[in-house]
Amino acid sequence: MHHPGPPRFVATGDEVELAPRDPDPSATYTWRLTQAPKESTVSLGDDPVEHLVPDAPGRYVIRLTAPDGEHDLTVRAFPGRLQPSGTHTSGRSGGHSGVSSGRSGSGHSGSGEYTSARDSGDEDGGGGQPRLTLRPEIEGDEAVVRADCSPHPEGTETAGDLTVEFLLDDRDDIDADAVTRDGTALRIPLDALPDRARIHAVAIGDHGYSVPDAVEFSRNGGGIETVTSGDGVAASRPYDAPAWAEDAVIYEIYVRTFAGESDASPFDAIIDRLDYLDSLGVDAIWLTPVLQNDHAPHGYNITDFFEIASDLGTRADYERFIEAAHDRGFKVLFDLVCNHSARTHPYFESAVEGPDADYREWYEWRSDTEPETYFEWEHIANFNFDHLPVRRHLLDAVAQWAELVDGFRCDMAWAVPNGFWREIHDYCKDRDSEFLLLDETIPYIPDFQAGLFDMHFDSTTYAALRQVGDGGDAEAVLSAIEGRAEIGFPEHASFMLYAENHDETRYIVDYGRDAAEAAAGALFTLPGAPLLYAGQEFGQRGRRDDLAWDHADETLQSFVSDLSATRHDQPALSADADLVRIPYEVRDGPSDRVVAYARATDEDAAVVVLNFGSEPTTVRLPAGTDDTDLVSGEHRGAAGDGGATVTVDSVSVFPADESDLSQ
């Protein structure tokens, strides 16, 4: 179906890309406004991809005429003053993205500096973007959607001050007259539900509106993770990350250097070490790009989106690796590049010949010979997403690789139109509700939680870990986690934690072994899915060098394996556990090199101590904290102190009584 997708919530002045889904480049698509606020003067052109910029608050309805009929899309525009700061527009690549820096391909740029989200509220100090999570339920003969609203953590509003606006999905045949709304709840009689019903909503305060959320009711629960069910109707939350991903340990492999000095082919080298990865507690394997490219070893400059790079092997070799990984229980993530191609791609080589050349419209241009790009990267050229053949080409590539893998790590996510990611999200989720979409966006963007991606690079915590390693106060890691809510991410958002990857220098090189152990402890104990970059676990020093397997630090390797096992074994470190600030006192050593916190569920709790310093530290913890370190298995308590005073080298995790944590 060519319908352009779910309804949109925007602010006036924001841009909404209008594009048919599953496009046929040879077909005709036209757009027209059928409803707009009376103050609005906006109009649309005649192109198959258009860009609407609401100029007045209210409801807009845009009608797409396509080969399969007419489709309406509702856009709800709020006053511009409610637009969250740093928000990403939903328009074309190259628009405002909230990105201070980024990286891909052969380019290199910084990842930004850590700043507390508490400094990003609105100017009058009254608050900021609220948060919303929808809960779908089946109650008797009704499908019910309840909205859990939270005001901005640093604001003056309460949950009772917020209002909720619901929108029915234009794609579903829902009888609007049968729907009732009562404050923060929406109800639909089960006998009025179509086969599929999607409901979207935002919470609105005086200082902003939330990231949208959605729920779905279906009369055929096949392929949908059921939250509740009744009377043959399943209820689900399509914007949640797959359960497997939230508690996964992710391992990134820079494909062409993983084998080290081995003569094994790249895919065979990975297969040969799957047992090793299992011993580390790895759950998911992310490979840097494996497609045909311009011979740069990173692989991000792609010359063929449908072929495996010849220096890595064949598609059969790649599929053999995936099968071996799946046989051992690993998930596999494919590095998906959509923003650009290499300049050695045959289409670009044709396009650059002149304004009338074949494939000219496939790319964005600065001049007759110079394409648009980011950070002056000289080997890539940005695609033009207003051109339907580009969208068709990339969607066909998505369909080919989604069949083989368990998720996409989405490169330069901020540089691709939001609507295109929404289409990829819906396509992947419709075929496999457990498919993961992980976005690389620096800094992260809360609106990307709204039906674009399931999990986000936590670039803020990354930057905090780097500052702490460089001598900053260790409490910054807690502020970074709390900053997720302060910047607008809802409670159901999921994150990937990292201290290094193929774009960053090795943490151990920059800050030393002791700080590297503490940073690893943060990754495995803070809320989020930890990432290990291949070699990080044994002290690899080169960022993209051949892995020095013969010189691995086995002590560090064992330490990381123990951390991973502790995370997997302890419910208090799971995705379901809250982060809790606790009182603690550093009695030996610099207090700013140490941070302690708790993780807790209703039934389990654990206290974590991170010591970024070079000497052991002694810390007084809340009563009810056991002195047995779950990582090492050793007792760390002082004699006769009941276990509340402990000595920690770099990382320790202690069982605790949740009721005593605040004392």
Buried (B, 14 or more C-beta within 10 A) or exposed (E): EBBBBBBBBBBBEBBBBBBBBBBBEEEEBBBBBEBBBEEBEBEBEEBBBBBBBBBBBBBBBBBBBBEBEEBBBBBBBBEBEBBBBBBBBBBBBBBEBBBBBBBBBBBEBEBBEBBBBEEBBBEEEBBBBBBBBBBBBBEEEBBBBBBBBBBBBBBBBEBEBBBBBBBBBBBBEBEEEEBEEEEBBBBBBBEBBEEBBBBBBBBBBBBBBBBBBBBBBBBEBEEBBEBBBBEEBBBBBBBBBBEBBBBBBBBBBBBBBBBBEBEBBBBBBBBEBBEEBEBBBBBBBBBBBBBBBBEBEBBBBBBBBEEBBEBBBEEEBBEBBBEBBBEEEBBBBBBBBBBBBBBBBEBBBBBBEEEEEEBBBBBBBEEEEEBBBBBEBEBBBBBBBBBBBBBBBBBEBBBEBBEBBBBBBBBBBBBBBBBBBBBBBBBBBEEBBBBBBBBBBBBBBBBBBBBBBBBBBBBBBBBBBBBBBEEBBBBBBBBBBBBBBBBBBBEBBBBBBBBBBBBBEBBBBBBEBBBBBBBBBBBBBBBBBBBBBBBBBBBBEEBEEBBBBEEBBEEBBEBBBBBBBBBBEBBBBBBBBBBBBBEBEBEBBBBBBBBBBBBBBEEBBBBBBBBBBEEBBBBBBBEBBBBBBBBBEEEBBBEEEEBBBBBBBBBBBBBBBBEBBEE
